[in-house]
């Protein structure tokens, strides 16, 4: 098993090296950093961005908007999801709105948010609007599609509702949230950055990318892409830690 894991990692590393080599060859051939910068130009831009005095503030604000958007969407999704599982008519009333939320293009939503709200609020609104339908639908499915045999067993043995919530419903919701935590936060992160690109708040990765675009600084744009990828990897690491703790908590609880 370990040999297979190491083999996969080496193949991924080899693939990354090949991609970088192809990138450098094409960049040298084109010899125009506006279209495709050389690797050393991206590296130089990356160092310049990191050394800027507002770098941490820029990253913090994008991260802050992402976490707040995800947190608000999650709280609202849990509350409405629980109510919808108890009163199905609420779920039926929300289905059209939920369908629109899942199908509307992000760019259109960003434009509407900028019309309805100010440039600082728009990224929050877009993040919440994109993430909420995913969380809500998942929580509804988690609460309404429990194991039928388990439900029957709880009814037969007259398990109190408080115990059902504590031992079954809450763990199921937590497991669902942990399972989709990384892709959902990553999605919120990208959407918030898209909102920042068009909204141009004072601080934010999206605003910084837009500034690089206005200056035709393609190496700077690629440098920010690398920073975004690193932050996404940190999200992945956090998810593994949280998931591991949940599994240990669940096994101890059993």
Long-range contacts (C-beta under 8 A, 24 or more apart in sequence): 33-218, 33-219, 34-216, 34-218, 35-218, 36-218, 37-218, 37-219, 37-222, 41-219, 42-219, 42-222, 42-223, 42-226, 44-219, 45-217, 45-219, 45-220, 45-222, 45-223, 46-223, 46-226, 46-227, 48-220, 48-223, 49-208, 49-220, 49-223, 49-224, 49-227, 54-203, 57-203, 58-203, 58-204, 58-205, 58-207, 58-208, 59-205, 59-227, 59-231, 60-203, 61-201, 61-203, 61-204, 62-189, 62-192, 62-193, 62-196, 62-204, 62-205, 62-206, 63-189, 63-231, 65-123, 65-124, 65-127, 65-192, 65-195, 65-196, 65-204, 66-127, 66-185, 66-188, 66-189, 66-192, 67-185, 68-124, 68-127, 69-123, 69-124, 69-126, 69-127, 69-128, 69-131, 69-188, 69-191, 69-192, 70-127, 70-131, 70-184, 70-185, 70-188, 72-124, 72-128, 73-127, 73-128, 73-131, 73-132, 73-135, 73-188, 74-131, 74-135, 74-177, 76-128, 76-132, 76-136, 77-132, 77-135, 77-136, 77-139, 78-135, 78-139, 78-173, 80-136, 81-135, 81-136, 81-139, 81-140, 81-143, 82-139, 82-143, 84-140, 85-140, 85-143, 85-144, 91-140, 94-136, 98-133, 98-136, 98-137, 101-129, 101-130, 101-132, 101-133, 102-133, 102-134, 106-130, 106-191, 106-194, 107-194, 107-198, 110-194, 110-195, 110-198, 110-199, 111-198, 113-195, 113-199, 114-198, 114-199, 119-199, 119-200, 119-201, 120-199, 120-201, 120-202, 122-195, 122-198, 122-199, 123-192, 123-193, 123-195, 123-196, 123-199, 123-201, 123-204, 123-206, 124-192, 124-195, 125-195, 126-191, 126-192, 126-194, 126-195, 127-188, 127-191, 127-192, 127-195, 130-187, 130-188, 130-191, 131-184, 131-187, 131-188, 131-191, 134-180, 134-184, 134-187, 135-177, 135-180, 135-184, 138-176, 138-180, 139-173, 139-176, 142-172, 142-173, 142-176, 143-169, 143-172, 143-173, 146-172, 167-253, 171-250, 171-253, 174-246, 175-246, 175-250, 178-239, 178-242, 178-243, 178-246, 179-243, 181-235, 181-238, 181-239, 181-242, 182-235, 182-236, 182-238, 182-239, 185-235, 186-232, 186-235, 189-228, 189-231, 189-232, 189-235, 190-228, 193-228
